[in-house]
């Protein structure tokens, strides 16, 4: 019956127990997640907040929905974006995906 169940042998004492190795593994795993996932995401969010705060009238922007237009009016929480001649859309500030270089609308 010994080939089905291996015999348990007592380990010699000394050294760090299995608890320390597990704890060290968790710390290393958290550090990897922080530097590869959490930190870059926080950096992107900070850049987006700065970009949204710096929006001004006349900027050419793309919304997260893909609309390309020029900002015609700036409010605290909302922007008026002119997407065509005489056509304005009211958009939340946070819905702006990117600020485009000047002249992008003419070339599109």
PDB file as gemmi writes it, atoms N, CA and C in Angstrom:
CRYST1    1.000    1.000    1.000  90.00  90.00  90.00 P 1                      
ATOM      1  N   UNK A   1       0.808  -1.188   0.000  1.00  0.00           N  
ATOM      2  CA  UNK A   1       0.000   0.000   0.000  1.00  0.00           C  
ATOM      3  C   UNK A   1       0.858   1.262   0.000  1.00  0.00           C  
ATOM      4  N   UNK A   2       2.153   1.136   0.171  1.00  0.00           N  
ATOM      5  CA  UNK A   2       3.035   2.296   0.234  1.00  0.00           C  
ATOM      6  C   UNK A   2       3.176   3.014  -1.110  1.00  0.00           C  
ATOM      7  N   UNK A   3       2.914   2.347  -2.204  1.00  0.00           N  
ATOM      8  CA  UNK A   3       3.073   3.044  -3.481  1.00  0.00           C  
ATOM      9  C   UNK A   3       1.893   3.961  -3.793  1.00  0.00           C  
ATOM     10  N   UNK A   4       0.749   3.837  -3.087  1.00  0.00           N  
ATOM     11  CA  UNK A   4      -0.380   4.755  -3.262  1.00  0.00           C  
ATOM     12  C   UNK A   4      -0.249   5.995  -2.376  1.00  0.00           C  
ATOM     13  N   UNK A   5       0.257   5.834  -1.195  1.00  0.00           N  
ATOM     14  CA  UNK A   5       0.363   6.926  -0.235  1.00  0.00           C  
ATOM     15  C   UNK A   5       1.818   7.043   0.181  1.00  0.00           C  
ATOM     16  N   UNK A   6       2.379   8.231  -0.038  1.00  0.00           N  
ATOM     17  CA  UNK A   6       3.781   8.400   0.343  1.00  0.00           C  
ATOM     18  C   UNK A   6       3.884   8.589   1.858  1.00  0.00           C  
ATOM     19  N   UNK A   7       4.965   8.122   2.400  1.00  0.00           N  
ATOM     20  CA  UNK A   7       5.190   8.260   3.837  1.00  0.00           C  
ATOM     21  C   UNK A   7       5.546   9.699   4.174  1.00  0.00           C  
ATOM     22  N   UNK A   8       4.996  10.177   5.277  1.00  0.00           N  
ATOM     23  CA  UNK A   8       5.316  11.530   5.730  1.00  0.00           C  
ATOM     24  C   UNK A   8       6.531  11.467   6.639  1.00  0.00           C  
ATOM     25  N   UNK A   9       7.485  12.310   6.379  1.00  0.00           N  
ATOM     26  CA  UNK A   9       8.697  12.360   7.185  1.00  0.00           C  
ATOM     27  C   UNK A   9       8.783  13.728   7.842  1.00  0.00           C  
ATOM     28  N   UNK A  10       9.212  13.747   9.076  1.00  0.00           N  
ATOM     29  CA  UNK A  10       9.370  15.009   9.787  1.00  0.00           C  
ATOM     30  C   UNK A  10      10.562  15.760   9.206  1.00  0.00           C  
ATOM     31  N   UNK A  11      10.389  17.083   9.041  1.00  0.00           N  
ATOM     32  CA  UNK A  11      11.490  17.888   8.512  1.00  0.00           C  
ATOM     33  C   UNK A  11      12.420  18.276   9.647  1.00  0.00           C  
ATOM     34  N   UNK A  12      13.655  18.470   9.292  1.00  0.00           N  
ATOM     35  CA  UNK A  12      14.612  18.944  10.277  1.00  0.00           C  
ATOM     36  C   UNK A  12      14.310  20.398  10.584  1.00  0.00           C  
ATOM     37  N   UNK A  13      14.374  20.805  11.820  1.00  0.00           N  
ATOM     38  CA  UNK A  13      14.056  22.174  12.214  1.00  0.00           C  
ATOM     39  C   UNK A  13      15.121  23.158  11.757  1.00  0.00           C  
ATOM     40  N   UNK A  14      14.798  24.442  11.885  1.00  0.00           N  
ATOM     41  CA  UNK A  14      15.752  25.490  11.530  1.00  0.00           C  
ATOM     42  C   UNK A  14      15.340  26.204  10.262  1.00  0.00           C  
ATOM     43  N   UNK A  15      15.897  27.386  10.075  1.00  0.00           N  
ATOM     44  CA  UNK A  15      15.609  28.167   8.874  1.00  0.00           C  
ATOM     45  C   UNK A  15      14.238  28.815   8.955  1.00  0.00           C  
ATOM     46  N   UNK A  16      13.945  29.599   7.958  1.00  0.00           N  
ATOM     47  CA  UNK A  16      12.644  30.267   7.900  1.00  0.00           C  
ATOM     48  C   UNK A  16      11.590  29.251   7.504  1.00  0.00           C  
ATOM     49  N   UNK A  17      10.471  29.345   8.130  1.00  0.00           N  
ATOM     50  CA  UNK A  17       9.396  28.411   7.840  1.00  0.00           C  
ATOM     51  C   UNK A  17       8.699  28.747   6.530  1.00  0.00           C  
ATOM     52  N   UNK A  18       7.733  27.936   6.139  1.00  0.00           N  
ATOM     53  CA  UNK A  18       7.042  28.173   4.881  1.00  0.00           C  
ATOM     54  C   UNK A  18       6.232  29.474   4.900  1.00  0.00           C  
ATOM     55  N   UNK A  19       5.899  29.990   6.079  1.00  0.00           N  
ATOM     56  CA  UNK A  19       5.146  31.238   6.179  1.00  0.00           C  
ATOM     57  C   UNK A  19       5.924  32.425   5.633  1.00  0.00           C  
ATOM     58  N   UNK A  20       7.232  32.474   5.881  1.00  0.00           N  
ATOM     59  CA  UNK A  20       8.052  33.584   5.399  1.00  0.00           C  
ATOM     60  C   UNK A  20       8.160  33.566   3.873  1.00  0.00           C  
ATOM     61  N   UNK A  21       8.332  32.410   3.301  1.00  0.00           N  
ATOM     62  CA  UNK A  21       8.424  32.296   1.839  1.00  0.00           C  
ATOM     63  C   UNK A  21       7.127  32.717   1.164  1.00  0.00           C  
ATOM     64  N   UNK A  22       6.004  32.327   1.753  1.00  0.00           N  
ATOM     65  CA  UNK A  22       4.706  32.719   1.201  1.00  0.00           C  
ATOM     66  C   UNK A  22       4.518  34.229   1.309  1.00  0.00           C  
ATOM     67  N   UNK A  23       4.912  34.792   2.448  1.00  0.00           N  
ATOM     68  CA  UNK A  23       4.784  36.229   2.659  1.00  0.00           C  
ATOM     69  C   UNK A  23       5.655  37.000   1.664  1.00  0.00           C  
ATOM     70  N   UNK A  24       6.878  36.535   1.440  1.00  0.00           N  
ATOM     71  CA  UNK A  24       7.785  37.168   0.490  1.00  0.00           C  
ATOM     72  C   UNK A  24       7.214  37.095  -0.921  1.00  0.00           C  
ATOM     73  N   UNK A  25       6.629  35.970  -1.289  1.00  0.00           N  
ATOM     74  CA  UNK A  25       6.017  35.811  -2.611  1.00  0.00           C  
ATOM     75  C   UNK A  25       4.884  36.814  -2.811  1.00  0.00           C  
ATOM     76  N   UNK A  26       4.052  37.016  -1.797  1.00  0.00           N  
ATOM     77  CA  UNK A  26       2.937  37.956  -1.893  1.00  0.00           C  
ATOM     78  C   UNK A  26       3.454  39.380  -2.067  1.00  0.00           C  
ATOM     79  N   UNK A  27       4.518  39.735  -1.354  1.00  0.00           N  
ATOM     80  CA  UNK A  27       5.097  41.072  -1.482  1.00  0.00           C  
ATOM     81  C   UNK A  27       5.650  41.281  -2.893  1.00  0.00           C  
ATOM     82  N   UNK A  28       6.361  40.310  -3.411  1.00  0.00           N  
ATOM     83  CA  UNK A  28       6.918  40.417  -4.763  1.00  0.00           C  
ATOM     84  C   UNK A  28       5.801  40.497  -5.797  1.00  0.00           C  
ATOM     85  N   UNK A  29       4.763  39.695  -5.630  1.00  0.00           N  
ATOM     86  CA  UNK A  29       3.633  39.719  -6.556  1.00  0.00           C  
ATOM     87  C   UNK A  29       2.944  41.080  -6.543  1.00  0.00           C  
ATOM     88  N   UNK A  30       2.741  41.662  -5.366  1.00  0.00           N  
ATOM     89  CA  UNK A  30       2.130  42.982  -5.276  1.00  0.00           C  
ATOM     90  C   UNK A  30       3.009  44.036  -5.952  1.00  0.00           C  
ATOM     91  N   UNK A  31       4.332  43.953  -5.763  1.00  0.00           N  
ATOM     92  CA  UNK A  31       5.245  44.916  -6.395  1.00  0.00           C  
ATOM     93  C   UNK A  31       5.162  44.827  -7.917  1.00  0.00           C  
ATOM     94  N   UNK A  32       5.095  43.618  -8.454  1.00  0.00           N  
ATOM     95  CA  UNK A  32       4.975  43.439  -9.905  1.00  0.00           C  
ATOM     96  C   UNK A  32       3.663  44.041 -10.404  1.00  0.00           C  
ATOM     97  N   UNK A  33       2.558  43.754  -9.729  1.00  0.00           N  
ATOM     98  CA  UNK A  33       1.268  44.323 -10.128  1.00  0.00           C  
ATOM     99  C   UNK A  33       1.299  45.844 -10.060  1.00  0.00           C  
ATOM    100  N   UNK A  34       1.912  46.391  -9.023  1.00  0.00           N  
ATOM    101  CA  UNK A  34       1.953  47.847  -8.873  1.00  0.00           C  
ATOM    102  C   UNK A  34       2.704  48.484 -10.035  1.00  0.00           C  
ATOM    103  N   UNK A  35       3.900  47.987 -10.350  1.00  0.00           N  
ATOM    104  CA  UNK A  35       4.711  48.626 -11.379  1.00  0.00           C  
ATOM    105  C   UNK A  35       4.241  48.322 -12.797  1.00  0.00           C  
ATOM    106  N   UNK A  36       3.557  47.215 -13.021  1.00  0.00           N  
ATOM    107  CA  UNK A  36       3.118  46.882 -14.374  1.00  0.00           C  
ATOM    108  C   UNK A  36       1.672  47.269 -14.663  1.00  0.00           C  
ATOM    109  N   UNK A  37       0.818  47.372 -13.652  1.00  0.00           N  
ATOM    110  CA  UNK A  37      -0.592  47.652 -13.891  1.00  0.00           C  
ATOM    111  C   UNK A  37      -1.071  48.941 -13.242  1.00  0.00           C  
ATOM    112  N   UNK A  38      -0.886  49.078 -11.956  1.00  0.00           N  
ATOM    113  CA  UNK A  38      -1.488  50.189 -11.212  1.00  0.00           C  
ATOM    114  C   UNK A  38      -0.813  51.512 -11.547  1.00  0.00           C  
ATOM    115  N   UNK A  39       0.493  51.568 -11.492  1.00  0.00           N  
ATOM    116  CA  UNK A  39       1.211  52.827 -11.704  1.00  0.00           C  
ATOM    117  C   UNK A  39       1.004  53.400 -13.105  1.00  0.00           C  
ATOM    118  N   UNK A  40       1.109  52.629 -14.183  1.00  0.00           N  
ATOM    119  CA  UNK A  40       0.849  53.200 -15.513  1.00  0.00           C  
ATOM    120  C   UNK A  40      -0.585  53.708 -15.673  1.00  0.00           C  
ATOM    121  N   UNK A  41      -1.551  53.011 -15.075  1.00  0.00           N  
ATOM    122  CA  UNK A  41      -2.942  53.452 -15.164  1.00  0.00           C  
ATOM    123  C   UNK A  41      -3.136  54.778 -14.432  1.00  0.00           C  
ATOM    124  N   UNK A  42      -2.514  54.940 -13.267  1.00  0.00           N  
ATOM    125  CA  UNK A  42      -2.608  56.200 -12.539  1.00  0.00           C  
ATOM    126  C   UNK A  42      -1.960  57.334 -13.327  1.00  0.00           C  
ATOM    127  N   UNK A  43      -0.868  57.043 -14.006  1.00  0.00           N  
ATOM    128  CA  UNK A  43      -0.180  58.052 -14.809  1.00  0.00           C  
ATOM    129  C   UNK A  43      -1.055  58.501 -15.974  1.00  0.00           C  
ATOM    130  N   UNK A  44      -1.697  57.551 -16.664  1.00  0.00           N  
ATOM    131  CA  UNK A  44      -2.605  57.894 -17.767  1.00  0.00           C  
ATOM    132  C   UNK A  44      -3.778  58.727 -17.279  1.00  0.00           C  
ATOM    133  N   UNK A  45      -4.348  58.375 -16.131  1.00  0.00           N  
ATOM    134  CA  UNK A  45      -5.482  59.117 -15.574  1.00  0.00           C  
ATOM    135  C   UNK A  45      -5.060  60.541 -15.211  1.00  0.00           C  
ATOM    136  N   UNK A  46      -3.866  60.714 -14.670  1.00  0.00           N  
ATOM    137  CA  UNK A  46      -3.373  62.035 -14.309  1.00  0.00           C  
ATOM    138  C   UNK A  46      -3.176  62.888 -15.564  1.00  0.00           C  
ATOM    139  N   UNK A  47      -2.622  62.308 -16.622  1.00  0.00           N  
ATOM    140  CA  UNK A  47      -2.432  63.038 -17.881  1.00  0.00           C  
ATOM    141  C   UNK A  47      -3.776  63.447 -18.480  1.00  0.00           C  
ATOM    142  N   UNK A  48      -4.789  62.568 -18.401  1.00  0.00           N  
ATOM    143  CA  UNK A  48      -6.111  62.874 -18.942  1.00  0.00           C  
ATOM    144  C   UNK A  48      -6.763  64.011 -18.152  1.00  0.00           C  
ATOM    145  N   UNK A  49      -6.649  63.979 -16.818  1.00  0.00           N  
ATOM    146  CA  UNK A  49      -7.204  65.066 -15.998  1.00  0.00           C  
ATOM    147  C   UNK A  49      -6.559  66.405 -16.347  1.00  0.00           C  
ATOM    148  N   UNK A  50      -5.239  66.407 -16.561  1.00  0.00           N  
ATOM    149  CA  UNK A  50      -4.540  67.639 -16.924  1.00  0.00           C  
ATOM    150  C   UNK A  50      -5.000  68.124 -18.295  1.00  0.00           C  
ATOM    151  N   UNK A  51      -5.134  67.217 -19.262  1.00  0.00           N  
ATOM    152  CA  UNK A  51      -5.565  67.583 -20.608  1.00  0.00           C  
ATOM    153  C   UNK A  51      -6.972  68.178 -20.572  1.00  0.00           C  
ATOM    154  N   UNK A  52      -7.878  67.580 -19.800  1.00  0.00           N  
ATOM    155  CA  UNK A  52      -9.257  68.069 -19.700  1.00  0.00           C  
ATOM    156  C   UNK A  52      -9.293  69.435 -19.016  1.00  0.00           C  
ATOM    157  N   UNK A  53      -8.462  69.655 -18.027  1.00  0.00           N  
ATOM    158  CA  UNK A  53      -8.436  70.939 -17.324  1.00  0.00           C  
ATOM    159  C   UNK A  53      -7.893  72.058 -18.215  1.00  0.00           C  
ATOM    160  N   UNK A  54      -7.034  71.730 -19.179  1.00  0.00           N  
ATOM    161  CA  UNK A  54      -6.410  72.734 -20.041  1.00  0.00           C  
ATOM    162  C   UNK A  54      -7.198  73.033 -21.314  1.00  0.00           C  
ATOM    163  N   UNK A  55      -8.404  72.475 -21.486  1.00  0.00           N  
ATOM    164  CA  UNK A  55      -9.192  72.722 -22.692  1.00  0.00           C  
ATOM    165  C   UNK A  55      -9.633  74.178 -22.756  1.00  0.00           C  
ATOM    166  N   UNK A  56      -9.616  74.742 -23.976  1.00  0.00           N  
ATOM    167  CA  UNK A  56     -10.043  76.131 -24.155  1.00  0.00           C  
ATOM    168  C   UNK A  56     -10.768  76.262 -25.490  1.00  0.00           C  
ATOM    169  N   UNK A  57     -11.438  77.388 -25.657  1.00  0.00           N  
ATOM    170  CA  UNK A  57     -12.197  77.656 -26.874  1.00  0.00           C  
ATOM    171  C   UNK A  57     -11.259  77.641 -28.079  1.00  0.00           C  
ATOM    172  N   UNK A  58     -11.694  76.979 -29.150  1.00  0.00           N  
ATOM    173  CA  UNK A  58     -10.902  76.907 -30.373  1.00  0.00           C  
ATOM    174  C   UNK A  58     -10.082  75.635 -30.507  1.00  0.00           C  
ATOM    175  N   UNK A  59      -9.934  74.863 -29.430  1.00  0.00           N  
ATOM    176  CA  UNK A  59      -9.197  73.597 -29.515  1.00  0.00           C  
ATOM    177  C   UNK A  59      -9.975  72.599 -30.370  1.00  0.00           C  
ATOM    178  N   UNK A  60      -9.258  71.841 -31.179  1.00  0.00           N  
ATOM    179  CA  UNK A  60      -9.866  70.767 -31.962  1.00  0.00           C  
ATOM    180  C   UNK A  60      -9.701  69.483 -31.166  1.00  0.00           C  
ATOM    181  N   UNK A  61     -10.821  68.811 -30.927  1.00  0.00           N  
ATOM    182  CA  UNK A  61     -10.823  67.642 -30.046  1.00  0.00           C  
ATOM    183  C   UNK A  61     -11.531  66.465 -30.694  1.00  0.00           C  
ATOM    184  N   UNK A  62     -11.246  65.295 -30.160  1.00  0.00           N  
ATOM    185  CA  UNK A  62     -11.958  64.070 -30.503  1.00  0.00           C  
ATOM    186  C   UNK A  62     -12.571  63.547 -29.217  1.00  0.00           C  
ATOM    187  N   UNK A  63     -13.873  63.245 -29.256  1.00  0.00           N  
ATOM    188  CA  UNK A  63     -14.519  62.689 -28.073  1.00  0.00           C  
ATOM    189  C   UNK A  63     -14.216  61.206 -27.992  1.00  0.00           C  
ATOM    190  N   UNK A  64     -14.526  60.607 -26.863  1.00  0.00           N  
ATOM    191  CA  UNK A  64     -14.305  59.168 -26.713  1.00  0.00           C  
ATOM    192  C   UNK A  64     -15.238  58.373 -27.612  1.00  0.00           C  
ATOM    193  N   UNK A  65     -16.306  59.006 -28.062  1.00  0.00           N  
ATOM    194  CA  UNK A  65     -17.221  58.368 -29.010  1.00  0.00           C  
ATOM    195  C   UNK A  65     -16.759  58.485 -30.448  1.00  0.00           C  
ATOM    196  N   UNK A  66     -15.725  59.303 -30.711  1.00  0.00           N  
ATOM    197  CA  UNK A  66     -15.163  59.416 -32.044  1.00  0.00           C  
ATOM    198  C   UNK A  66     -15.563  60.668 -32.797  1.00  0.00           C  
ATOM    199  N   UNK A  67     -16.308  61.598 -32.190  1.00  0.00           N  
ATOM    200  CA  UNK A  67     -16.684  62.835 -32.867  1.00  0.00           C  
ATOM    201  C   UNK A  67     -15.500  63.785 -32.904  1.00  0.00           C  
ATOM    202  N   UNK A  68     -15.259  64.353 -34.080  1.00  0.00           N  
ATOM    203  CA  UNK A  68     -14.196  65.333 -34.254  1.00  0.00           C  
ATOM    204  C   UNK A  68     -14.836  66.708 -34.367  1.00  0.00           C  
ATOM    205  N   UNK A  69     -14.356  67.669 -33.593  1.00  0.00           N  
ATOM    206  CA  UNK A  69     -14.939  68.995 -33.655  1.00  0.00           C  
ATOM    207  C   UNK A  69     -14.070  70.034 -32.986  1.00  0.00           C  
ATOM    208  N   UNK A  70     -14.573  71.284 -33.021  1.00  0.00           N  
ATOM    209  CA  UNK A  70     -13.866  72.413 -32.428  1.00  0.00           C  
ATOM    210  C   UNK A  70     -14.684  72.930 -31.253  1.00  0.00           C  
ATOM    211  N   UNK A  71     -14.029  73.225 -30.146  1.00  0.00           N  
ATOM    212  CA  UNK A  71     -14.716  73.722 -28.955  1.00  0.00           C  
ATOM    213  C   UNK A  71     -15.168  75.152 -29.224  1.00  0.00           C  
ATOM    214  N   UNK A  72     -16.484  75.404 -29.037  1.00  0.00           N  
ATOM    215  CA  UNK A  72     -17.020  76.741 -29.265  1.00  0.00           C  
ATOM    216  C   UNK A  72     -17.381  77.447 -27.965  1.00  0.00           C  
ATOM    217  N   UNK A  73     -17.613  76.683 -26.912  1.00  0.00           N  
ATOM    218  CA  UNK A  73     -17.957  77.275 -25.617  1.00  0.00           C  
ATOM    219  C   UNK A  73     -17.466  76.337 -24.516  1.00  0.00           C  
ATOM    220  N   UNK A  74     -16.887  76.924 -23.459  1.00  0.00           N  
ATOM    221  CA  UNK A  74     -16.341  76.141 -22.359  1.00  0.00           C  
ATOM    222  C   UNK A  74     -17.107  76.469 -21.086  1.00  0.00           C  
ATOM    223  N   UNK A  75     -17.594  75.426 -20.400  1.00  0.00           N  
ATOM    224  CA  UNK A  75     -18.251  75.586 -19.112  1.00  0.00           C  
ATOM    225  C   UNK A  75     -17.490  74.817 -18.048  1.00  0.00           C  
ATOM    226  N   UNK A  76     -18.044  74.786 -16.844  1.00  0.00           N  
ATOM    227  CA  UNK A  76     -17.385  74.067 -15.754  1.00  0.00           C  
ATOM    228  C   UNK A  76     -17.373  72.562 -15.993  1.00  0.00           C  
ATOM    229  N   UNK A  77     -18.520  71.998 -16.354  1.00  0.00           N  
ATOM    230  CA  UNK A  77     -18.636  70.549 -16.528  1.00  0.00           C  
ATOM    231  C   UNK A  77     -18.886  70.133 -17.964  1.00  0.00           C  
ATOM    232  N   UNK A  78     -19.357  71.056 -18.800  1.00  0.00           N  
ATOM    233  CA  UNK A  78     -19.727  70.716 -20.175  1.00  0.00           C  
ATOM    234  C   UNK A  78     -19.038  71.646 -21.165  1.00  0.00           C  
ATOM    235  N   UNK A  79     -18.870  71.147 -22.384  1.00  0.00           N  
ATOM    236  CA  UNK A  79     -18.307  71.906 -23.495  1.00  0.00           C  
ATOM    237  C   UNK A  79     -19.285  71.867 -24.653  1.00  0.00           C  
ATOM    238  N   UNK A  80     -19.303  72.915 -25.448  1.00  0.00           N  
ATOM    239  CA  UNK A  80     -20.042  72.904 -26.704  1.00  0.00           C  
ATOM    240  C   UNK A  80     -19.026  72.665 -27.808  1.00  0.00           C  
ATOM    241  N   UNK A  81     -19.223  71.585 -28.545  1.00  0.00           N  
ATOM    242  CA  UNK A  81     -18.295  71.214 -29.601  1.00  0.00           C  
ATOM    243  C   UNK A  81     -19.018  71.348 -30.928  1.00  0.00           C  
ATOM    244  N   UNK A  82     -18.450  72.133 -31.835  1.00  0.00           N  
ATOM    245  CA  UNK A  82     -19.025  72.317 -33.165  1.00  0.00           C  
ATOM    246  C   UNK A  82     -18.490  71.201 -34.062  1.00  0.00           C  
ATOM    247  N   UNK A  83     -19.383  70.295 -34.466  1.00  0.00           N  
ATOM    248  CA  UNK A  83     -18.970  69.153 -35.276  1.00  0.00           C  
ATOM    249  C   UNK A  83     -19.151  69.403 -36.766  1.00  0.00           C  
ATOM    250  N   UNK A  84     -20.004  70.349 -37.113  1.00  0.00           N  
ATOM    251  CA  UNK A  84     -20.203  70.765 -38.504  1.00  0.00           C  
ATOM    252  C   UNK A  84     -20.605  72.235 -38.467  1.00  0.00           C  
ATOM    253  N   UNK A  85     -20.636  72.853 -39.601  1.00  0.00           N  
ATOM    254  CA  UNK A  85     -21.005  74.259 -39.665  1.00  0.00           C  
ATOM    255  C   UNK A  85     -22.427  74.440 -39.143  1.00  0.00           C  
ATOM    256  N   UNK A  86     -22.568  75.129 -38.018  1.00  0.00           N  
ATOM    257  CA  UNK A  86     -23.877  75.381 -37.428  1.00  0.00           C  
ATOM    258  C   UNK A  86     -24.423  74.247 -36.583  1.00  0.00           C  
ATOM    259  N   UNK A  87     -23.663  73.177 -36.383  1.00  0.00           N  
ATOM    260  CA  UNK A  87     -24.110  72.043 -35.589  1.00  0.00           C  
ATOM    261  C   UNK A  87     -23.216  71.902 -34.360  1.00  0.00           C  
ATOM    262  N   UNK A  88     -23.835  72.096 -33.185  1.00  0.00           N  
ATOM    263  CA  UNK A  88     -23.083  71.989 -31.941  1.00  0.00           C  
ATOM    264  C   UNK A  88     -23.614  70.843 -31.098  1.00  0.00           C  
ATOM    265  N   UNK A  89     -22.706  70.218 -30.384  1.00  0.00           N  
ATOM    266  CA  UNK A  89     -23.039  69.116 -29.486  1.00  0.00           C  
ATOM    267  C   UNK A  89     -22.527  69.493 -28.102  1.00  0.00           C  
ATOM    268  N   UNK A  90     -23.373  69.256 -27.088  1.00  0.00           N  
ATOM    269  CA  UNK A  90     -22.958  69.511 -25.709  1.00  0.00           C  
ATOM    270  C   UNK A  90     -22.350  68.223 -25.158  1.00  0.00           C  
ATOM    271  N   UNK A  91     -21.116  68.312 -24.671  1.00  0.00           N  
ATOM    272  CA  UNK A  91     -20.352  67.138 -24.261  1.00  0.00           C  
ATOM    273  C   UNK A  91     -19.769  67.376 -22.871  1.00  0.00           C  
ATOM    274  N   UNK A  92     -19.734  66.329 -22.053  1.00  0.00           N  
ATOM    275  CA  UNK A  92     -19.052  66.432 -20.765  1.00  0.00           C  
ATOM    276  C   UNK A  92     -17.557  66.583 -20.996  1.00  0.00           C  
ATOM    277  N   UNK A  93     -16.906  67.305 -20.088  1.00  0.00           N  
ATOM    278  CA  UNK A  93     -15.458  67.496 -20.210  1.00  0.00           C  
ATOM    279  C   UNK A  93     -14.717  66.158 -20.216  1.00  0.00           C  
ATOM    280  N   UNK A  94     -15.136  65.256 -19.342  1.00  0.00           N  
ATOM    281  CA  UNK A  94     -14.430  63.977 -19.217  1.00  0.00           C  
ATOM    282  C   UNK A  94     -14.593  63.084 -20.447  1.00  0.00           C  
ATOM    283  N   UNK A  95     -15.524  63.425 -21.351  1.00  0.00           N  
ATOM    284  CA  UNK A  95     -15.741  62.615 -22.552  1.00  0.00           C  
ATOM    285  C   UNK A  95     -14.781  62.974 -23.678  1.00  0.00           C  
ATOM    286  N   UNK A  96     -13.916  63.948 -23.451  1.00  0.00           N  
ATOM    287  CA  UNK A  96     -12.934  64.319 -24.473  1.00  0.00           C  
ATOM    288  C   UNK A  96     -11.803  63.289 -24.428  1.00  0.00           C  
ATOM    289  N   UNK A  97     -11.537  62.682 -25.574  1.00  0.00           N  
ATOM    290  CA  UNK A  97     -10.517  61.645 -25.640  1.00  0.00           C  
ATOM    291  C   UNK A  97      -9.128  62.175 -25.946  1.00  0.00           C  
ATOM    292  N   UNK A  98      -9.057  63.192 -26.829  1.00  0.00           N  
ATOM    293  CA  UNK A  98      -7.747  63.727 -27.211  1.00  0.00           C  
ATOM    294  C   UNK A  98      -7.908  65.116 -27.798  1.00  0.00           C  
ATOM    295  N   UNK A  99      -6.868  65.904 -27.665  1.00  0.00           N  
ATOM    296  CA  UNK A  99      -6.792  67.206 -28.322  1.00  0.00           C  
ATOM    297  C   UNK A  99      -5.960  67.001 -29.579  1.00  0.00           C  
ATOM    298  N   UNK A 100      -6.513  67.431 -30.701  1.00  0.00           N  
ATOM    299  CA  UNK A 100      -5.847  67.239 -31.984  1.00  0.00           C  
ATOM    300  C   UNK A 100      -5.061  68.487 -32.369  1.00  0.00           C  
ATOM    301  N   UNK A 101      -4.073  68.354 -33.244  1.00  0.00           N  
ATOM    302  CA  UNK A 101      -3.331  69.533 -33.718  1.00  0.00           C  
ATOM    303  C   UNK A 101      -4.239  70.444 -34.547  1.00  0.00           C  
ATOM    304  N   UNK A 102      -3.918  71.734 -34.563  1.00  0.00           N  
ATOM    305  CA  UNK A 102      -4.697  72.696 -35.348  1.00  0.00           C  
ATOM    306  C   UNK A 102      -4.684  72.296 -36.829  1.00  0.00           C  
ATOM    307  N   UNK A 103      -5.827  72.446 -37.484  1.00  0.00           N  
ATOM    308  CA  UNK A 103      -5.948  72.115 -38.897  1.00  0.00           C  
ATOM    309  C   UNK A 103      -6.376  70.686 -39.167  1.00  0.00           C  
ATOM    310  N   UNK A 104      -6.617  69.913 -38.136  1.00  0.00           N  
ATOM    311  CA  UNK A 104      -7.017  68.516 -38.321  1.00  0.00           C  
ATOM    312  C   UNK A 104      -8.385  68.422 -38.970  1.00  0.00           C  
ATOM    313  N   UNK A 105      -9.288  69.324 -38.603  1.00  0.00           N  
ATOM    314  CA  UNK A 105     -10.650  69.271 -39.149  1.00  0.00           C  
ATOM    315  C   UNK A 105     -10.641  69.544 -40.647  1.00  0.00           C  
ATOM    316  N   UNK A 106      -9.811  70.486 -41.111  1.00  0.00           N  
ATOM    317  CA  UNK A 106      -9.756  70.806 -42.544  1.00  0.00           C  
ATOM    318  C   UNK A 106      -9.201  69.642 -43.347  1.00  0.00           C  
ATOM    319  N   UNK A 107      -8.250  68.916 -42.785  1.00  0.00           N  
ATOM    320  CA  UNK A 107      -7.634  67.809 -43.519  1.00  0.00           C  
ATOM    321  C   UNK A 107      -8.478  66.523 -43.443  1.00  0.00           C  
ATOM    322  N   UNK A 108      -9.443  66.481 -42.546  1.00  0.00           N  
ATOM    323  CA  UNK A 108     -10.256  65.251 -42.395  1.00  0.00           C  
ATOM    324  C   UNK A 108     -11.365  65.181 -43.420  1.00  0.00           C  
TER     325      UNK A 108                                                      
END                                                                             
